[in-house]
């Protein structure tokens, strides 16, 4: 069995995680954009159902990361 130096293992681990991050980033970005689009569409649906107070709450929570139950 060939022994791989520790520095090489660390560099390879860094390279693997970098490649995984580069591959995963577009997936994360697409999910984030679709989440915002879905929230805006939901707010529009509530607005067209003549419930503007609910639409305002949904639209205000688009960019909120700490959601609490209303």
N, CA and C of each residue as an Amber inpcrd file, in Angstrom:
protein
   210
   0.8430000  -1.1750000   0.0000000   0.0000000   0.0000000   0.0000000
   0.8920000   1.2440000   0.0000000   0.5230000   2.2080000  -0.8000000
   1.3010000   3.4350000  -0.9190000   0.8730000   4.4120000   0.1620000
   1.8460000   4.9740000   0.8690000   1.5310000   5.9620000   1.9020000
   1.4690000   7.3410000   1.2690000   0.3830000   8.0520000   1.5440000
   0.1990000   9.4070000   1.0310000   0.5820000  10.3870000   2.1260000
   1.4450000  11.3560000   1.8250000   1.8350000  12.3310000   2.8550000
   0.6280000  13.1090000   3.3720000   0.7100000  13.5170000   4.6460000
  -0.4010000  14.2110000   5.2950000  -0.7070000  15.5360000   4.5910000
   0.3260000  16.2620000   4.1520000   0.0810000  17.5380000   3.4630000
  -0.7090000  17.3010000   2.1850000  -0.4010000  16.2390000   1.4780000
  -1.1170000  15.9340000   0.2430000  -2.5660000  15.5700000   0.5300000
  -2.8020000  14.8350000   1.6260000  -4.1780000  14.4860000   2.0090000
  -4.9790000  15.7410000   2.3200000  -4.3890000  16.6620000   3.0410000
  -5.0790000  17.9040000   3.3850000  -5.3900000  18.7220000   2.1470000
  -4.4590000  18.7830000   1.2140000  -4.6680000  19.5340000  -0.0200000
  -5.7550000  18.8870000  -0.8680000  -5.7400000  17.5680000  -0.9310000
  -6.7600000  16.8580000  -1.7010000  -8.1360000  17.0270000  -1.0620000
  -8.1900000  16.9980000   0.2580000  -9.4600000  17.2000000   0.9510000
 -10.0010000  18.6020000   0.6660000  -9.1320000  19.5890000   0.7020000
  -9.5290000  20.9540000   0.3790000 -10.0340000  21.0390000  -1.0560000
  -9.3580000  20.4050000  -1.9710000  -9.7410000  20.4300000  -3.3750000
 -11.0890000  19.7450000  -3.5970000 -11.3040000  18.6230000  -2.9290000
 -12.5810000  17.9120000  -3.0560000 -13.7250000  18.7780000  -2.5350000
 -13.5560000  19.4080000  -1.3620000 -14.6110000  20.2570000  -0.8080000
 -14.8370000  21.4930000  -1.6620000 -13.7790000  22.0140000  -2.2640000
 -13.9270000  23.1510000  -3.1710000 -14.7530000  22.7640000  -4.3870000
 -14.4770000  21.6100000  -4.9570000 -15.2400000  21.1480000  -6.1170000
 -16.6930000  20.8660000  -5.7490000 -16.9220000  20.2730000  -4.5860000
 -18.2950000  20.0190000  -4.1370000 -19.0330000  21.3410000  -3.9390000
 -18.3620000  22.3230000  -3.3700000 -18.9780000  23.6370000  -3.1800000
 -19.3020000  24.3170000  -4.4960000 -18.4060000  24.2180000  -5.4550000
 -18.6410000  24.8220000  -6.7680000 -19.8110000  24.1480000  -7.4690000
 -19.9160000  22.8380000  -7.3210000 -21.0210000  22.1160000  -7.9530000
 -22.3380000  22.4100000  -7.2330000 -22.3070000  22.5340000  -5.9010000
 -23.5330000  22.7080000  -5.1270000 -24.0630000  24.1420000  -5.1700000
 -23.2020000  25.1280000  -5.3850000 -23.6260000  26.5240000  -5.3260000
 -24.7610000  26.8540000  -6.2900000 -24.7360000  26.4370000  -7.5490000
 -25.8730000  26.7490000  -8.4340000 -27.1830000  26.1160000  -7.9570000
 -27.1010000  24.9370000  -7.3480000 -28.2970000  24.2810000  -6.8210000
 -28.8770000  25.1100000  -5.6740000 -28.0160000  25.5620000  -4.7770000
 -28.4530000  26.3780000  -3.6480000 -29.0360000  27.7040000  -4.1310000
 -28.3710000  28.3300000  -5.0770000 -28.8370000  29.6050000  -5.6040000
 -30.1950000  29.4620000  -6.2920000 -30.3680000  28.3970000  -7.0680000
 -31.6520000  28.1640000  -7.7480000 -32.7620000  27.9320000  -6.7250000
 -32.4780000  27.1710000  -5.6690000 -33.4870000  26.9240000  -4.6330000
 -33.8570000  28.2180000  -3.9210000 -32.8840000  29.0770000  -3.6610000
 -33.1470000  30.3400000  -2.9870000 -34.0140000  31.2500000  -3.8600000
 -33.6910000  31.3270000  -5.1470000 -34.4740000  32.1690000  -6.0570000
 -35.8950000  31.6190000  -6.2020000 -36.0430000  30.3060000  -6.3300000
 -37.3720000  29.7060000  -6.4470000 -38.1910000  29.9230000  -5.1760000
 -37.5360000  29.9330000  -4.0320000 -38.2270000  30.1950000  -2.7660000
 -38.7990000  31.6150000  -2.7630000 -38.0070000  32.5700000  -3.2150000
 -38.4730000  33.9620000  -3.2630000 -39.6160000  34.1010000  -4.2590000
 -39.4870000  33.4890000  -5.4260000 -40.5490000  33.5590000  -6.4350000
 -41.8370000  32.9420000  -5.8930000 -41.7260000  31.8190000  -5.1990000
 -42.9110000  31.1680000  -4.6340000 -43.5800000  32.0490000  -3.5860000
 -42.7790000  32.7280000  -2.7580000 -43.3470000  33.6110000  -1.7420000
 -44.0730000  34.7890000  -2.3780000 -43.4850000  35.3690000  -3.4260000
 -44.1170000  36.5030000  -4.1050000 -45.4140000  36.0540000  -4.7700000
 -45.4030000  34.8820000  -5.4050000 -46.6300000  34.3640000  -6.0230000
 -47.6990000  34.0800000  -4.9750000 -47.2980000  33.5810000  -3.8260000
 -48.2500000  33.3320000  -2.7490000 -48.8550000  34.6420000  -2.2510000
 -48.0240000  35.6640000  -2.1050000 -48.5310000  36.9700000  -1.6760000
 -49.4990000  37.5320000  -2.7110000 -49.1780000  37.3740000  -3.9970000
 -50.0880000  37.8460000  -5.0450000 -51.4090000  37.0850000  -5.0090000
 -51.3550000  35.7840000  -4.7460000 -52.5760000  34.9880000  -4.6800000
 -53.4640000  35.4600000  -3.5260000 -52.8460000  35.7200000  -2.3650000
 -53.6240000  36.2310000  -1.2430000 -54.2020000  37.6150000  -1.5600000
 -53.4380000  38.4430000  -2.2590000 -53.9180000  39.7690000  -2.6210000
 -55.1260000  39.6690000  -3.5520000 -55.0660000  38.7660000  -4.5330000
 -56.1770000  38.6140000  -5.4730000 -57.3930000  37.9350000  -4.8290000
 -57.1760000  37.2480000  -3.6980000 -58.3080000  36.6680000  -2.9730000
 -58.8820000  37.6780000  -1.9690000 -58.4740000  38.9340000  -2.1320000
 -58.9540000  40.0470000  -1.3000000 -58.6150000  39.8720000   0.1760000
 -57.4060000  39.3840000   0.4260000 -56.8950000  39.2830000   1.7930000
 -55.5510000  40.0230000   1.8570000 -55.5920000  41.3380000   1.7360000
 -54.3310000  42.0850000   1.6460000 -53.4850000  42.0350000   2.9220000
 -54.1170000  41.8710000   4.0770000 -53.3340000  41.8010000   5.3160000
 -52.4730000  40.5450000   5.3410000 -52.9990000  39.4260000   4.8570000
 -52.2100000  38.1890000   4.7960000 -51.1330000  38.3240000   3.7310000
 -51.4780000  38.9420000   2.5970000 -50.5020000  39.1470000   1.5280000
 -49.3420000  40.0110000   2.0200000 -49.6590000  41.0340000   2.8080000
 -48.6060000  41.8970000   3.3510000 -47.6940000  41.1180000   4.2870000
 -48.2640000  40.2520000   5.1290000 -47.4460000  39.4370000   6.0310000
 -46.5360000  38.4880000   5.2570000 -47.0780000  37.8560000   4.2130000
 -46.2680000  36.9310000   3.4140000 -45.1700000  37.6830000   2.6940000
 -45.5030000  38.8310000   2.1020000 -44.5040000  39.5970000   1.3590000
 -43.4150000  40.1460000   2.2810000 -43.7750000  40.5270000   3.4970000
 -42.7800000  41.0190000   4.4490000 -41.8500000  39.9090000   4.9360000
 -42.2860000  38.6640000   4.8510000 -41.4500000  37.5640000   5.3240000
 -40.5890000  36.9460000   4.2220000 -40.5050000  37.5980000   3.0590000
 -39.7190000  37.0300000   1.9520000 -38.2450000  36.9490000   2.3190000
 -37.6800000  38.0190000   2.8500000 -36.2460000  38.0450000   3.1370000
 -35.9230000  37.8320000   4.6180000 -36.8940000  37.4190000   5.4090000
 -36.6720000  37.1810000   6.8220000 -36.1170000  35.7730000   7.0100000
 -35.0460000  35.6440000   7.7900000 -34.4710000  34.3230000   8.0260000
 -34.9620000  33.7240000   9.3430000 -35.3820000  34.5620000  10.2880000
 -35.8630000  34.0760000  11.5790000 -37.3760000  34.1810000  11.6050000
 -38.0440000  33.1530000  11.0840000 -39.5050000  33.1880000  11.0000000
 -40.1190000  32.7870000  12.3510000 -41.1710000  33.4790000  12.7100000
 -41.9400000  33.0930000  13.8960000 -43.3890000  32.9430000  13.4470000
 -44.0990000  32.1080000  14.1410000 -45.4900000  31.8550000  13.7740000
 -46.3300000  33.0880000  14.1040000 -47.1250000  33.5350000  13.1500000
 -47.9440000  34.7450000  13.3630000 -49.2680000  34.3810000  13.9800000
